[in-house]
Amino acid sequence: MTPIDPAPMVADPVGLAAVSPKPQTSWDWRAAANFMAGGAGTGLFAATMLAGLFAPVIWGAAFAALALVGAGLFCVLLEIGRRWRFLNVFRNARTSWMTREAMMAVPFFAFGGLSWLTGWVVLGWLGALFGLAFLYCQARILRAAKGIPAWRKPELVPLIVSTGLAEGTGLLGVVVATTTATGVPGLGMALAALVAARFVLWKRYRRALGKTGAPVQTFRVLDGPRSGLIGAGQAAILALAGYAMLGLPLQGLALVLAGLAAAGTGWLFKYTLITRAAMNQGFAVERMPARGAGESAPGIKPGWTTA
């Protein structure tokens, strides 16, 4: 898309590079790994329990889901400066979505772990509900970071949730295609629907970001070939998932490829969003003051554009 300079502000005035948006440095790959593994893990657990309505529950997939979420939280622990103070995260439930994420993790692991140990499906459903709440809290963590234009859009919340569900369903497809003989009816259709919904929500988020504007580098990264959710890649996933629904030869391979691609592109998007597209707000002047009786000039907003 062709960048359009926002009015009335000047996008890139000369000599103001020092106050232009800069990449955030608080969160690195460890924070991104929590969103990647946590979203895929909770999505996988929910998809596993839902698939249990149509076929025997694959408890190995449930265990893998718990392990993924645990791995993501462990990466967050590695990022903490004073790691033995991690329990302080539970102290701000009234104001912090990070606290709420941690609070949802406790019953998720408790019910999910007990369901895996006992085989009780009811406990698994409770674990899935808390897992979905965990995924929602993760999305709201990004939304609450008001200083990062790429994160604060409300349209990002359903996009992050749908991405986690698509990743989890894709991983379940890989497990089903490689470990069971009967499969799960409608799994390919569910994966295709979630990937399509994710792409629609991505386009909605991208349009909303373009209307309000964002740092130039944010658009450059999100519109690049490594953003994860570009149309060609999603079309290929839909084609593979569609083939897997037809019952033709190599349908298992098609489901594996579709599932891996759905998870991989979702992970790439979240990694890109958190580590490469996350520019801070920068500085701006709404209107340039006038001297004497003259009229004020348009404001300046270095490093920003709409697209």
ZAMARGU-4260 file (C-alpha; in steps of 0.2 Angstrom, whole numbers, plus 5000, padded with zeros to 4 digits):
<rodrens>
0) 5000/5000/5000 | 5007/5018/4996 | 5010/5028/5011 | 5000/5044/5012 | 5007/5059/5023
5) 4995/5063/5037 | 4987/5080/5038 | 4989/5092/5046 | 5005/5085/5053 | 5022/5084/5043
10) 5028/5066/5044 | 5047/5068/5043 | 5053/5086/5046 | 5072/5087/5044 | 5083/5086/5059
15) 5071/5078/5071 | 5077/5060/5069 | 5081/5060/5088 | 5063/5061/5093 | 5056/5049/5080
20) 5049/5033/5085 | 5062/5020/5091 | 5060/5001/5093 | 5055/4996/5111 | 5068/4987/5120
25) 5059/4980/5136 | 5052/4964/5127 | 5063/4953/5117 | 5062/4935/5110 | 5058/4928/5127
30) 5042/4939/5129 | 5038/4934/5111 | 5040/4916/5115 | 5027/4917/5129 | 5014/4924/5116
35) 5019/4911/5103 | 5019/4896/5114 | 5005/4902/5126 | 4993/4905/5112 | 4997/4889/5103
40) 4996/4879/5119 | 4979/4885/5125 | 4973/4884/5107 | 4979/4866/5106 | 4971/4861/5122
45) 4954/4869/5118 | 4955/4861/5100 | 4959/4844/5108 | 4944/4845/5120 | 4932/4850/5107
50) 4938/4836/5095 | 4934/4824/5110 | 4916/4827/5106 | 4918/4818/5089 | 4932/4806/5093
55) 4942/4799/5108 | 4952/4813/5117 | 4970/4813/5112 | 4978/4815/5129 | 4995/4816/5122
60) 4990/4832/5113 | 4983/4839/5129 | 5000/4836/5138 | 5009/4844/5123 | 4997/4859/5125
65) 5001/4860/5144 | 5020/4859/5140 | 5019/4873/5127 | 5011/4885/5139 | 5023/4880/5153
70) 5038/4883/5141 | 5031/4901/5136 | 5029/4906/5155 | 5047/4899/5158 | 5053/4911/5144
75) 5045/4925/5154 | 5054/4919/5170 | 5070/4920/5160 | 5067/4939/5156 | 5064/4944/5174
80) 5078/4953/5182 | 5074/4947/5200 | 5067/4930/5196 | 5063/4925/5214 | 5051/4939/5215
85) 5040/4932/5201 | 5025/4930/5214 | 5023/4948/5214 | 5014/4947/5197 | 4999/4941/5207
90) 4997/4957/5217 | 4988/4968/5204 | 4973/4959/5198 | 4962/4975/5198 | 4973/4984/5185
95) 4985/4972/5177 | 4981/4960/5162 | 4998/4952/5165 | 4992/4948/5183 | 4976/4941/5176
100) 4985/4930/5164 | 4995/4923/5178 | 4980/4920/5188 | 4971/4910/5173 | 4987/4900/5171
105) 4985/4892/5189 | 4968/4884/5186 | 4972/4880/5168 | 4987/4869/5173 | 4977/4862/5188
110) 4962/4856/5178 | 4972/4852/5163 | 4985/4842/5172 | 4972/4833/5182 | 4962/4829/5166
115) 4977/4822/5158 | 4981/4811/5174 | 4964/4805/5177 | 4956/4805/5159 | 4941/4815/5166
120) 4934/4825/5151 | 4924/4837/5163 | 4941/4842/5170 | 4948/4845/5153 | 4933/4856/5148
125) 4936/4867/5164 | 4955/4868/5159 | 4950/4873/5141 | 4939/4887/5148 | 4953/4894/5159
130) 4965/4892/5144 | 4954/4902/5133 | 4953/4915/5147 | 4973/4915/5148 | 4973/4918/5129
135) 4961/4932/5130 | 4972/4940/5144 | 4987/4939/5133 | 4979/4948/5119 | 4974/4962/5132
140) 4991/4963/5138 | 4996/4970/5121 | 4981/4981/5120 | 4985/4989/5136 | 5003/4994/5130
145) 4997/5012/5125 | 5014/5018/5121 | 5016/5005/5106 | 5005/5011/5092 | 5005/4993/5084
150) 4999/4985/5100 | 4986/4997/5106 | 4973/4995/5093 | 4957/4986/5099 | 4957/4976/5083
155) 4972/4967/5089 | 4963/4958/5103 | 4952/4946/5092 | 4967/4944/5080 | 4978/4937/5093
160) 4964/4926/5100 | 4960/4919/5083 | 4979/4917/5079 | 4981/4906/5095 | 4965/4895/5090
165) 4972/4893/5072 | 4989/4888/5078 | 4982/4876/5091 | 4970/4868/5078 | 4984/4866/5066
170) 4995/4858/5079 | 4981/4846/5083 | 4980/4842/5064 | 4998/4837/5064 | 4995/4826/5080
175) 4980/4817/5072 | 4988/4814/5055 | 5004/4807/5063 | 4997/4797/5077 | 4979/4791/5074
180) 4971/4780/5061 | 4953/4786/5061 | 4956/4805/5062 | 4944/4818/5068 | 4929/4822/5057
185) 4929/4840/5051 | 4946/4845/5058 | 4952/4851/5041 | 4936/4861/5039 | 4939/4869/5056
190) 4957/4873/5052 | 4952/4881/5036 | 4938/4892/5044 | 4950/4898/5058 | 4964/4902/5046
195) 4951/4912/5035 | 4944/4921/5050 | 4962/4925/5056 | 4966/4933/5039 | 4950/4943/5039
200) 4954/4950/5056 | 4972/4953/5051 | 4965/4964/5036 | 4953/4973/5048 | 4968/4976/5060
205) 4979/4983/5046 | 4965/4994/5040 | 4962/5002/5057 | 4981/5004/5060 | 4982/5013/5043
210) 4968/5025/5046 | 4975/5032/5063 | 4993/5031/5057 | 5009/5023/5065 | 5027/5024/5063
215) 5034/5021/5046 | 5045/5006/5052 | 5029/4998/5059 | 5021/4998/5042 | 5037/4993/5033
220) 5038/4977/5044 | 5020/4972/5045 | 5019/4974/5026 | 5035/4964/5023 | 5036/4946/5017
225) 5041/4940/5034 | 5026/4947/5043 | 5018/4930/5044 | 5000/4933/5038 | 5002/4939/5020
230) 4989/4933/5008 | 4999/4921/4998 | 5004/4910/5013 | 4986/4910/5020 | 4979/4905/5003
235) 4991/4890/5002 | 4986/4884/5020 | 4968/4885/5014 | 4972/4875/4999 | 4980/4861/5009
240) 4967/4861/5022 | 4954/4860/5008 | 4963/4845/5000 | 4964/4836/5017 | 4945/4837/5018
245) 4942/4828/5001 | 4948/4811/5007 | 4960/4809/4993 | 4977/4801/4993 | 4990/4810/5004
250) 4977/4819/5014 | 4986/4816/5030 | 5002/4824/5023 | 4991/4839/5017 | 4984/4841/5035
255) 5002/4840/5042 | 5008/4853/5030 | 4993/4864/5033 | 4994/4863/5052 | 5013/4867/5052
260) 5010/4881/5041 | 4996/4888/5051 | 5006/4887/5067 | 5022/4893/5059 | 5014/4909/5051
265) 5005/4913/5067 | 5022/4912/5077 | 5031/4922/5064 | 5017/4936/5065 | 5018/4937/5084
270) 5037/4937/5084 | 5037/4951/5071 | 5024/4961/5080 | 5033/4960/5097 | 5051/4962/5092
275) 5052/4971/5075 | 5036/4981/5072 | 5034/4987/5090 | 5040/5005/5088 | 5037/5017/5103
280) 5026/5033/5101 | 5040/5046/5098 | 5036/5064/5100 | 5024/5076/5091 | 5018/5094/5091
285) 5000/5096/5087 | 5002/5114/5081 | 5017/5124/5078 | 5015/5141/5087 | 5015/5157/5077
290) 5025/5173/5081 | 5015/5189/5083 | 4999/5190/5074 | 5003/5176/5061 | 4994/5160/5060
295) 5000/5144/5067 | 5008/5131/5056 | 5003/5112/5054 | 5011/5101/5068 | 5025/5089/5066
300) 5025/5071/5070 | 5042/5064/5065 | 5043/5046/5058 | 5024/5043/5056 | 5013/5040/5041
305) 4996/5033/5037 | 4995/5018/5024
</rodrens>
